[in-house]
Amino acid sequence: MSDTKTALVTGANKGLGYEIAAGLGARGYRVVVGARDRARGEAAVAKLLAAGVDAFAVPLDVTSDRSVAEAAALIDRLDVLVNNAGISGETGPGWVQDPTMLDLDVVRAVVDTNVYGVIRVTNAMLPLLRRSASPRIVNISSSVGSLTWQSDPTIDVGPIMAAYSPTKSFLNAITVHYARQFAGTKILINAACPGLVATDFTGFHGRPPQEAAATPIRLATLPDNGPTGRFFNDTGPIPW
């Protein structure tokens, strides 16, 4: 087997996911582009190949057990998993989700992608990751998932997003439990806050995706004595 490490990035056909994939590819990783839309996944791979990155695409809908299982069957080796795919559930102007007016179908959809999707993909990929000499898992979270910051009136964490924000708190919590379960193993798992990123997800407000990819890439390439069960942004650990 080749010594080249392999990284799967979900939602990697565009935006932050693409830049994480490109950054890992530039560091010598073989990159697996997970994308719901096969054509968009292949288009992203074409760009990566043109940039000299060893890459291939797998159709991957994180909300589907069957899709995730089929994707896992297409991967022969896995050293890094970046759970990047996510949705906001935004349906109105101004990124406001009033908890008193929530559509529960929207909440269910956001939880299914942002939380259940991470659990679904992580558990399906664990047999591959356990065979790696230095497996890493990175869950893409957000500052709005920090209950410490959300509950502090002196900290501006943006508008009330009562469907989206709690899914990131849930994701943070499950990250801690995975870390506890992986204690004593080689698997390091952490949550990354990329900040406000200029993609279609945010209406292209925020910083460039290439810049925002730095923290996820750092966590994906941690040394064996690196941290686990933590939450990081560019400046270091941040409170859950």
C-alpha positions, 0 to 999 in steps of 0.5 A, a space after each residue: 500500500 502506498 504511504 500517501 495519506 488519504 483524506 475525505 472531505 464532505 461537501 467538498 465540491 465548493 466553498 470551504 470544503 473545496 479549499 480544505 480539500 485543495 489545502 490537504 492535496 497541496 500537502 501531499 494527501 490523496 483527496 476524496 471529494 464527497 459531494 451530493 451532486 456527482 457532476 459538481 463533485 467531478 468538476 471539483 476533482 477536475 480543478 484539483 487535478 489541474 492543480 496537481 492534486 491527487 483526487 477523486 470524487 464519491 457521491 455522498 449524501 450525508 443524510 442517506 444511510 445507503 449513500 454513505 455506505 456506498 461511499 465508504 465502499 469506494 474508499 480503500 484507505 482513509 487517514 483523515 475525515 473532515 465533516 464539512 457538509 452542512 446547511 443553515 436552514 435559512 428561509 428568511 431575510 437577515 439570517 434570523 431564526 426566531 425560536 418562537 416561530 420555528 418550522 420543525 421540518 426545517 429544524 429536522 432537516 438541519 439536524 439531519 445534515 449537521 449532526 446526524 450526517 456527521 455521526 452517520 459518516 463518521 461511524 461508516 468511515 471508522 473501520 477505515 480510519 482504525 487501520 490508519 497509523 494516525 487517524 484524524 477527524 475534524 468536525 466543522 463547527 461554528 462560534 455560534 455553537 459555543 454556549 459560553 459565547 451565546 449566553 454572554 451578552 457582551 459577545 456578539 455572535 450574530 443574529 438569533 439562529 435558533 435552528 442552525 446554532 443549536 446544531 453546532 452546539 449538538 455537534 460540539 457535544 458529540 465531538 466531546 463524546 467521540 473523543 472520550 470514546 477514542 481515549 487511548 486510541 490513535 484517533 484524534 478528533 476536534 471541532 474547528 471554527 472557520 469563522 464567517 466565510 465568504 461562500 454562498 452559505 453566507 451570501 458571500 459575506 466574510 473572509 476568503 474560504 482559502 484563509 478560513 481553511 487554515 484551522 481545519 487543515 491544521 487539525 487534520 494534520 496534527 502530530 500524534 501528540 496533538 490535542 483531542 476533544 477540543 474546539 479551535 479557531 485561528 487563535 487557539 482553543 475556544 470555549 464550548 
